[in-house]
Amino acid sequence: MGQVPNAHDALPDVTWRKSARSGKQGNCVELASVQSRGVAVRNSRFPEGPALVFSFAEMSDFLADIKGGAFDDLLGADGVAGVA
């Protein structure tokens, strides 16, 4: 994983995507494929802020873990983070 200090300036030619489940206030993460580097992730409310850049292998492993339930313990009993 790497980091760029200003996603807007450091990655000017990428297409950012927001989740279809993004809130109306825009409180969501955005993702972008970064040619030959991997996948960048940034805060949609602060596009000029930093972005984390994960290799394709790192992102693939992370998504497989999510789909496999590796992080389900972070959710409370009702499926909401931080609520037991």
TORMARBA-174528 format. One record per atom (N, C-alpha, C): residue in one letter; y, x, z. Coordinates in pm, whole numbers, plus 50000, padded with zeros to 5 digits. Last residue first. Layout:
# TORMARBA-174528
AYXZ/...
This chain:
# TORMARBA-174528
A497014762351944/A495604761051985/A495274746952024/V498964776051709/V498784763651784/V497324762151817/G499184798051541/G499844798651671/G499694786051756/A498864779651243/A499014792751307/A499744791551440/V496754752151239/V498134756751228/V498274769751305/G494284740851285/G494514747651156/G495924752551134/D493824731451533/D494224721551433/D494564727951299/A493194754451675/A492164744251657/A492514734051550/G494994780351499/G494604772651616/G493554762251580/L494204810451322/L494664796551325/L494204789751453/L492914833951334/L494354834251358/L494954820351365/D490354830051253/D490584830651397/D492074831151432/D490404833050978/D490434819551032/D490714819351182/F490124856350842/F491334854850922/F491454840950985/A487744855050697/A487954866350788/A489164864750880/G486924836350508/G487224831950644/G487514842950743/G486654842450242/G485464843450326/G485694839650471/K489234841350149/K488274831250102/K487014831050187/I490184864650279/I490754851450308/I489764840550269/D488604884350154/D488524882250299/D489074868550338/A489514881749891/A488104879249921/A487914876550070/L492184889849928/L491894876149886/L490434872349913/F491734916950000/F492434907750090/F492114893250055/D490504927249770/D489784927249897/D490404917349995/S492644923949588/S491354917349564/S490544916449693/M494554940649700/M494814926349691/M493524918549669/E493264965649672/E493664960749804/E493884945749802/A492974966849391/A491784966949477/A492114961549617/F495624967849305/F494804956449265/F493564955449353/S497714977749582/S496924980749463/S496114968249428/F500794963049680/F499384965249706/F498684968649576/V503914967349797/V503154968049673/V501724972149707/L506414948349952/L505204956249970/L504434955849839/A509914950549931/A508664944549883/A507534954049916/P513064943850097/P511924952150059/P510774943850003/G515654922849949/G515004930350055/G513804938050004/E516584906249763/E517114919949758/E516494928749865/P515454881749827/P514924889049712/P515454903349700/F514944864450068/F515684877050067/F515174885849952/R513304842950049/R514664840550098/R515534852850094/S510844853149975/S511614845649875/S513054842949920/N509804885150041/N510294873050105/N511184865650005/R507144898449830/R508464898749895/R508784885349958/V504754919449688/V504964907649772/V506334909149838/A503084930649393/A504194931849487/A504364918549561/V500134945649291/V500794932849317/V501864935049424/G499894973549074/G499244963549157/G500054950849168/R500484992648880/R500654995949023/R499944986049113/S500324984148617/S499564996148656/S499694999948803/Q502964962348664/Q502154969648567/Q501584982548623/V502704940448910/V503504952348876/V502614961248790/S502984906448956/S502124917148906/S503024928548860/A504284892449250/A504504896549111/A503504907349076/L505074866249480/L504194876849433/L504514879949288/E506844855649769/E506714855949624/E505834867849588/V506614833950051/V506524847249991/V506434845549840/C509064810950177/C507774814350119/C507784828950076/N511184788550217/N510584798250309/N509154801450265/G512604769850084/G512324782250015/G511694792850102/Q512914745450192/Q513934755150229/Q513684768650161/K510604732750113/K511844729150045/K512984738850077/G507844756450097/G508674746450161/G509964743950085/S505204759849859/S506404765249922/S507234753849981/R502964754349719/R503084748349851/R504304753349927/A502954770049502/A503254756049478/A503434748649610/S504454801649571/S503374792149590/S503844778049559/K506214819049315/K506174813049447/K504984803549454/R506474849349138/R505874835949149/R505844831649294/W508444870348927/W508024866249062/W507524851949060/T507964893348690/T508144878948705/T507574874848840/V509844923948655/V508644916448691/V508984901648704/D511984940948610/D511334934548494/D510064926948528/P512974953048844/P513804943448770/P513084935748660/L512294965749103/L511324958949016/L512034948548929/A514464976249238/A513344985149208/A512344979149109/D516224954249275/D516634965749196/D515444974349150/H514654936249423/H515454931449311/H515824942949217/A513574951149633/A512694945749529/A513464941649404/N514324978349787/N515084967249731/N514314961949610/P512324996549875/P513374991849967/P514154979749917/V508844992449841/V510094995549771/V511214989449855/Q505805006349956/Q506954997649980/Q508105002149894/G502205004649925/G503485011449922/G504595001449950/M498825008550000/M500005000050000/M501245008950000/
